[in-house]
Amino acid sequence: MFKKRIIFVFLVGASMLQAQMAGNPAGVRGEGKWTVSAIGTYMNQQVGNELAISRRILLRSTWGLTSYLDVFGMVGGIQLDLKTSNVNFVDYEGKFRLGYGAGFNVAFQRIAQSRFWIWIGGQALRYSSQGSFFEESDIFMKEFKMDYDSREFLGYAGIVIPFKSFRLYGAGVGWAIQRLESKTEYLEYGGMVNTIGQVDGEFRSGLWTGGVVGIEFILPQQYVIGLEGLFFNEENYQIMIGISQTGGQEW
């Protein structure tokens, strides 16, 4: 059972997909324009019989450096849960922890008087998560305290199609993660708690590819509400909703 437990922790802890929104707002707002966004996301990933769920609440501040280039920073809370169908395990439930990052958006001019814009961008995000797995039996209990330090890197390229009161956008997405992991094992038996040991490691995901589609609704007073879906396959996806306000929007 101990070996099974180690395999479970490695597969779920090392394989969980963590993505982050690409849009909201999509495109570029223009030189000297400042946009503030509040964003909520829900991520779902299935890894074998285990389910990884991430919830994120972020504030994002975007500044237009030129008429084609925006840069942005973001900060907020990220929470991670890992669930398994194995009845001997108590699932990992992390608390909301600090996350922060930065990125850029570039939007090219309309081509041959067409309505759409070419849109590319990228971002990096860092966050931590701490929590525990438990393995229980009639005679002992094992606790696996986990400490994750994750860095995500996301790039995207696609198009934005503006209309009078809303915008549609879609893009291809490439995603990668680097995560430092620390696991401390404890054994409780007969009322005694013993430290078994600590293992440190590093995980690199390689490159995930998928697609993002979204819509933004343009409201009075320069507000925008955005809905977005980021999909790697039918079991691995993220849903985003956000609201933003900018100092000016011209398309």
N, C-alpha and C positions, 0 to 999 in steps of 0.2 A: 504493500500500500504506500510505503514511503516513496518508492520509485515512481509510482503513478502520480503521486502528489507533485514531485519535482517536475515531471513531464508536463503536468497541467499548468503549473506556474510559468514554465518556460514558454509553452505554446501561446497561452493567453497574454501573458505580460509582454512577450516579444513580438507578437504578431498583430496586436490591435491597431486598427486603422484610425488615425486621427486626421481629419481634414478641417479645412476652414473656408469660410465663404470667400468667393472671388469677387462678387459684385457689391452692390448697395453702398454708394451709387455706382452704376456702370459708366464707362466713358470718362471724359475729362470735363471739368467745370470751367476752366479758363484761368488766365493769369490773375493773381490777387484774390481769387475766390476761396472762401473758407467754408467748409462743410463739416458739420458735427452729426454723427450717426450713433444710434443705440441699436444694438444687434443681439438677437437671441438665436441660438442654433441647437439642433438636436441631431446627434450622429448615431447610427446603428451599424454594427458589424457582426457578422456571424463567423466564428472560427471553429469549425467542427461542431461539437455540442455546446460550445461556450458562446455567450453573447456579450459584446462590449458596447456600452452605452456612454456617450459623453454629452454633457449639457454645458453650454457656454453663454455667458452674458458679457458683452464687450462694448466699450465706448470707443469710437474711432473718430479721429480728427484728421481732415484732409485739407491740404493747401495746394492751390494751383501755382506752380512755378512759372509755367508758360501757358500759351493757349492750347498746347498739346500734351502737357505733362503735369500730373498731380503726384504728390507724395503724401503718405499718411502714416500715422502712428496709432496704435490701439493698445488698450489696457482693460483688464476686467477679471472675472472669475471663471475657472474651468473645473468641472466636476466629472469624475470617472467612476463608473460601476462595471464590474465584471461578474457575470452570472453563469452558473453551470447547472446542468440537470443532475449531477451526482449528489445523492442524498447524504453522503458523508462529509461534504464540504459546506462551510458557511461562506457565502459569496463576499467578494471584495467590494466595499462601498467607500469610496473616497469622498472627502469633503471638497467644497469649492476652494481652489487655490489660485494664487495670483498667476495671470498670464499676460504677456506683453509682446509686442512685435511692431514691424514696420513694413512698408511696401510702396509700390508705385503703380500708376496707371498711365498708359499712353493711348491717345485716340488720334488716328490720322484723319485728314480731310476726306470729305466725300469724293468718291472716284467717279469721274465722268458724269457728274450731276446726279448720281444715284442717291437714294435716301439713306443708305446705311453708312456706318462708320466702321473702320477697322480698329479693333480694340485688343491691346496686349497688356500684360502686367505681371507682377510677381510680388511675393511677400514671404516673410519669415516670422515665425511665432515660437515663443519659448514659454514653458510652463512646467510645474511640478505636480506630483500627486503622491500622497502618503496614505497607507491603509494596511489592512491585514486580511489574509486568508486564514481559515481555520479548518483543520481536519479532526473530526471527532470519532471516537469509538467508545466501547463500553469500559475500557481500561485506561485510556490515555487521550490527551488532546495535544495536537501540534498547532502552533501559531507561526505563520510566515509573515513577518512585517516587511512590507514592500515600500521602496522609495524610488520614484521615477523622476528623472530630469530630462524632459523631452524638447527637441527642436524640430519644427516642421518647416518645410520649404515647398512653396506652391508657385507654379507658373501657369499662365493661361493665355490663349490667343483665340479670338473669335470676332463676332460682329455685333453691333448695336443698331437697332432699327427704331428711330424715333417717330412717334406720332404726335398728335396735338396734345393729348392728355395722358399718354403713357409711352413707355419704351419697352421693347422686347430685346433680349440679348441671349446669345449662346456662344459657347467656347469649348475648345478642347483643353483638358487640364492634365498637367503632370505634377506628381506629388511624391515627396520623399521625407523620411524622418530619421533622425539620429536620437537615440535614447540611452542615457546612462542609467543603469539599474543596480540597486542594492537590496539584497534579501538577507534578513536575519531570521534564523530558525530557533524556535523554543519548543521544549517538550515538557508538558505537565503530566506527572504520574505520581499517584499516592500523595497528593497535596504539595509536592515539590515541583518547582519550575527550574529547568536547566536550559542554559544556552547551548545549542548544538554547534552553531557556527554562523559565519557571515560570508556571503558570496557577492562579489561585485562583477559587473559585466557591461558590455556595450552592444546595442542592437542597431543595425542599419537596415532599413526596409527595402532598399533598391527603389526603382521608379515604378509608381502606380500611374496608370493612365485612365482617364474617364472623360466625362462631359458635364458641363454646367448649363442650365437653362434658367432664365429668370424674367420677371416682369416688374417694372416700376410704374407706380401710379403717381402722376404729378398733381399736387394739391395746391390750393391757394397759400399765400405767404411763403412761397419757396419750400414747402414741405414735399417730401417724397416718401411713399411707402413701398418697400421692396419685398418680393417673395422670390425665393431661389431654391432650386434643387441641384445638388451635386451628386452624381451617380457614377460609381465604379462598376457595379453590377447589381442585380436585383436584390441581393442581400446586404450590400454595402453602400450606404447612401447617407446624405446629410440634408436636412431641411433648414432653411434660414428665413427669418422674418426680421425686418428692420425698418426704422423710421429715421429720416435725416432732414436737415434743413441747411440750405446753402445761401450765400450772399447774392447769388444770381445764377440763372440758368438760361442759356441761349443755345439753340440748336439750329 
